[in-house]
Amino acid sequence: MAENVLLMEDVTMQFGGVVAVDNLSLEVNEGEIVALIGPNGAGKTTAFNCITNVYEPTNGRISLNGECIAENHPQGKMKALYKGENSGKYQRIVRHTPDQITKRGIARTFQNIRLFSALTVFENVLIAKHMRARHNVFTATFRLNAKEERRMREEAAALLEEQGLLHLKDSIASSLPYGLQRRLEIARALATGPSLLLLDEPAAGMNPQETQELTDFIKQIRDSYKLTIFMIEHHMDLVMQISDRIYVLDFGKMIAHGNPSVVQHNQRVIDAYLGVADDVAD
């Protein structure tokens, strides 16, 4: 049986009187590519923001690799928990910040590409490598971290070579074509050493050829880096081709889930999002 990597249990995110995510429960298992789809405003990106602790869920529990990373209940403040090394019991600690979530193994890209646009391709990836650096102000000041810095630079170059971007390492990130900027953003996420990769509309703005190249790229990095991938996407050809399972949101509520064949023929999904069944089949 596949190991649970991500588990969301009864997660709700409310902004005043607006419920953006409503009692959402889902799971993403090790090695899977799972898609979260639905109309604009359905709550998909809000769900991602809850997973990465950009937002504090109003209610519910989120676990990563069996450990609770966020939990909240109606009459309590946000609590982040972790399993004690010796006690075997959950202990309360301060809520994890987004950078701490990254260190725990979750990396993310965004619908609108968020590269360091004025930096080079190489610098974008090297910065991500620093997420797991062990040096501090003292060692950096006195150049005691030279060995580690050299290792990170070598690893950044190797990652760029694997992703076919090494020949562009000195190019300014903003000068790259759109498809390569997206690939660089994913490469930067890989540089943090994740076990779970969240992709927020990776094919947004791409033409059909770029979308197909991205489809192949996602499969390749899943296998090469032994990743679990959870993605939001509107390109149904990509979703249906690449996903092991699909969850569908509408107005914050899950209306369907299952494999691509089951989802694309679900009448509620057709009515809310996909359109007529003949169009889906085409």
N, C-alpha and C positions, 0 to 999 in steps of 0.2 A: 504494500500500500504506500502511495506517495506521501512524503512528509509535508505537513502543513507549513508553508513559509509565511503567508499573510492570512490573518483571520480578523474579520470585522464582525462584531456582535452587537446588534441592535443600536448602531451608531446613528445619532441624530445631530444635525447642525442647524441651529435656529438663529436668525438675525432679527431681533425684535419679533414682529408678528409673522415673519417669513420663514418657513421651514424649507431650507435648501436641500437637506438630506433627511429622509424620514425613515427611521428605524431600519437602517440598512445592515443586512448580514450577508457576508460572502466569504469565500476562501479562495486562495491561490496556492496551488501545490507546487512542490519542487520540480523545476524543469519545464513547467507549463508556460505557454503564451496565452494569456487570458485578456479578453477585450471588455471594456466597459463602454457601451454605446447608448445613444438616446438623443433626443432633440436638443437644440441649444437651450440652455437654462435648466436642463434636467437635473443638475447637481453633480455632474461628473468631476469637474475640476475641484469643486468643494470637497468631494470625497478624497481626492488626492491630497488636498491641503490638510485634511484631518490626519491622514496617514503620516504625513511629514511634519505634523505639529506646527504648521503655519497657523492653523486654527485649533482652538481647544473645543472638542466636541461638547455639545450641550449634554449629551447622554451617550452611554455605550462604552465599549471596550475594544481596543485594537491590540493584537498580538503579532510579534515578529519572531519566527522560529521558536514558537512555544513560550516566549516571554512577553508579558504584558508591557507595552510601551506607552499606553495611554488608557485611562479609565475615568469616567465621570458619571455621576448620577444626579438626578434632579435637585437634590438638596445639598449637594457637596461641590466643592471646587475641583478643578482638574487635578488628578493624581496620576503620576507616572510611577510604575512599579518595576521591580526587577527581582529575579529569583536569586536569593542569597547563595553564595558559593558553598557555605557550610551548613546553614540552617535548613535548607530545603524548603523554606517558606518564603512567601512574598513579603518584601519589606518596602515601606513607603520612602520615596526620595523626591527631590524637586523635579518638576516636569522637565522632560527632555526638550532641549532647544533643537531647531532644525539641523544645526551642525552636529549635534550629538546623535541625532537620528541617522545622519550620513555615516558617522563613524560606526554605527551599529550595523550598517550594511544595506541601507536604502539609498539609491541614487535616483535622480529625477531630471527629466528635461521638461521644457515648457512649450505651450502652444506658440507663443511669440518667442523666437530664439533669443536667449539671454547670454550671449558670449561677451567677453571683455573685448569689445569691438576695436579698441585702439591698440590692443596687444597682438603679438604674433600668434600664429597657430601653436607653435611650441610653448610659448608662455602660458597660453590658455590651459594646456594639458598639465604643464609643470605646476601651476597653481593648485590644481586639483590633487596632485600628488602630495602636496604639503598638508592635506587633510590628515594624513597618517604619519606625518613627520614627528620625530621624538625630540627634536632640539627645542631650546628655549631661548630667551633673550640673551642669557649669559653665553651659551655655547655659540650662538650666531654672532655675537659681538666679537668674540675672540677666535672666531673661525675654527672652533672645535668640532663643527658639524660638517667639515669638508667632505669626509668620506660618505656620509649620508646624502649630502647634496649631490655628489657625483653619481651615487646610485640612483637617485630620483631622476636625474637628467638622462641617464642611460635608459631607465625604464620608460620615461616619457617618449624618448626617441623610438624605442622598440614598439611601443603602442601605436605611434603614428605610422611606423612602417607597416605594421599588421593591418592597419585600416587604410592603407594606400594614400596617406597624407604627408609622408615624410618629405617628399620633394617640395612641399608647400610650407615647411616648418618656419621659414623666415617671412612668410607673407602675413600682412595684417589681416586679422580675422574678417573684418568688414569688407575686404576686397574680394572674398571668395564668392563664387556663385551660390545661389540659395541652397541647392542640394548639398553642396560641400560644407556650407555652414551648419546645416542640420547634422551631417555626419560628424563634424568636429564637435558639436555639442554632445552627441552621444559618446564620442571618444573621451571627452572630458569627464563625463559621468563614469565611464569605465575606469578611468584613472583613480577613482576613489576606492576601487576594490569592492564593488557591491555584490550582494547575493540576490537582491531584488532590484530590478530596474523598472522605474515608472516612466512611461513615455506618454506625454500629453500631446495628442494630435501630431505625431511625427511626420505625417505626409501632408500637413497643411501647406497649401501653396505650391505643391509639386505637380508637374505634368505627368502623364501616364508612364513615360519611360522612367522618370525619376522615382515614381511610386513603386514600379516593379523592382528597380534597383534597391530601393529601401527595403522592400519585402525580403529580398534575398539577403540583404545585409543584416536584418534583424534575426533571421534564422541562423545566419553564420555566427553572430556574436553570442546567441543563446547557446549554441553547441560549443563554440571555442572557449567561452568563459564560464560555462556551466551555470548559466544564469536562469533565474525565474523572471518572467517579464509580464507586467501588468500595464496595459495601454488603453488610452482613450483615442478613438479614431472615428472619423466620419466617412472615410473612403471604404465603402463596403466591399469592393473587390479585394482590398488588402485584408480587411477583417475576416472575410469568409475564407480566404486562402491560407491565412497564417494561424488563426486562433484554434486552440484546443477546446476552449469553452468561451461563452459570451454571456455577460450580464447586461440587462437592458434597464435603464432608468427612465422614468417619466415623472416630472414634477416631484423629484426627490425620492420617489418610491420605486422599488424594483418590481417590474411587471412581467419579467421572464428571465430564464437562464437555461443554459444547456449548450449542446454542441451547435456548430453553425447551421447544420441542416434543420435541427429542431427550431432554432430561433427564427430563421428566415421564413418559416412557414407558420409561425405563431400569429394568430389573427390579431391579438392585442398589439403586437410589435408592428405588424403591417399597418394597422390603423393609426398608431401613434407616431410612427417614424419611417418605416421602410417604403410605404406606398403599396400599390396593388401587387398581388402575388405574382402576376405575370412579369412585372418589372423586376421583381426580386430574382425570379428564375433566370431572366435574361442577364 
